[in-house]
Amino acid sequence: MTAPAAPPPTPPEAAAAPAFATHGCRLNLAETEAMRAMAAAAGLAGAVVVNTCAVTAEAVRKARQEVRRLARAHPGAPVIVTGCAAQIDPAAFAAMPGVVRVIGNAEKMRPETWARLAAGLPPGEPAIEVSDIMALRETAPHLVEGFGRHRAYVQVQNGCDHRCTFCVIPFGRGNSRSVPAGAVVEQVARLADRGFLEVVLTGVDLTSWGADLPGAPRLGGLVRRILRLVPGLARLRLSSIDGIEADPELIEAIATEPRLMPHLHLSLQSGDDLILKRMKRRHRREQAVAFCETLRGLRPDIAFGADLIAGFPTESDAAFERSLALIGDCGLAFLHVFPFSPRPGTPAARMPQLPAGVVRERAARLRAAGAAALARHLAGQAGRVHRVLTEGPRSGRTEQFTEVAFGLDQPAGRIVTARILGHDGRRLLA
């Protein structure tokens, strides 16, 4: 349930290509790039496309706000809405001024959808093109060129078979579906041949990869296969994972494969066992702590991020304190905090809710603890030497995905060796 900041939409004035605005997770960001390529190939021009998120009520509110803003900013431009919020409640977006099409999460990844949009649908065609996401049984691999010419995202899995009590994402993404290993390896090899130095494997529930494929392979085997068959790839990275589902081969790969980056973002959500049970999570607190301790023992340079929910229904003061303590007990460096918001149709929405002020206060305390954890992580890097993938003349990321700011211009899209001089509270300075 990661929610990185979305890049600003490309101004329509800059090119004939449609403008895209993205909300939500890295998978959404990756899919926007795939949509951008399909729209360009189809010749779609002059439109505005909003790729929405539904992870929280606030995410849906921001998506609707973005649709209204872009419709005002580009009067007359057709607005197309897609993504998880559009999949779950298409009628609400179809009724908004300026919106000409609402397309589902399956439809948005089909070239024929963009060909129809580019051709111009005749009057009277339905404004909503959203199919039953639960009926999907497979997912296509999407070649995504990432942001810049340095990092690429490859979707290897989509959907989720779990039903956490707070989560609507399965209703936006459908059940878990995996891309076959051969197709993944071929895509990664093409990306490496084209000069990409880092590939990120993305999915909604990445550690469930393979469960629906013949023989039920596991993510660790896919990772080892990529590294073995694509020796020219400098870096392989994983997006958010569920630690309790990490298979032994994946743990071995983390411990022994230097090209598999020492950074994991974990779906933890809470540090209290009763709350985890009410969330219908599959791990206990002690398992989360043990997982981090084990991997840190195997790979001392590893850095962990995590998702945590503040103010889940029935969360007591003591339960919240255990979530706060989890940051230190797991040695987390990066935190994504989600104030709990009831999602219609989920079991958690029917549980006794905490006062909104309590939820906000707990979220603020978690964010402050996360900022302190990041500061500790950054301070611990002073004087160390890191291999940094440059994303611009003066910016880049370490192997642990820590942001770096350079004092002098660097060649973009290269891996450079840098000595860390200090930090500014958010980034390392080199």
Summary of the structure (lengths in Angstrom):
residues: 430
radius of gyration: 21.4
end to end distance: 30.8
largest distance: 65.2
contacts: 1505
relative contact order: 0.09
helix: 39%
strand: 21%
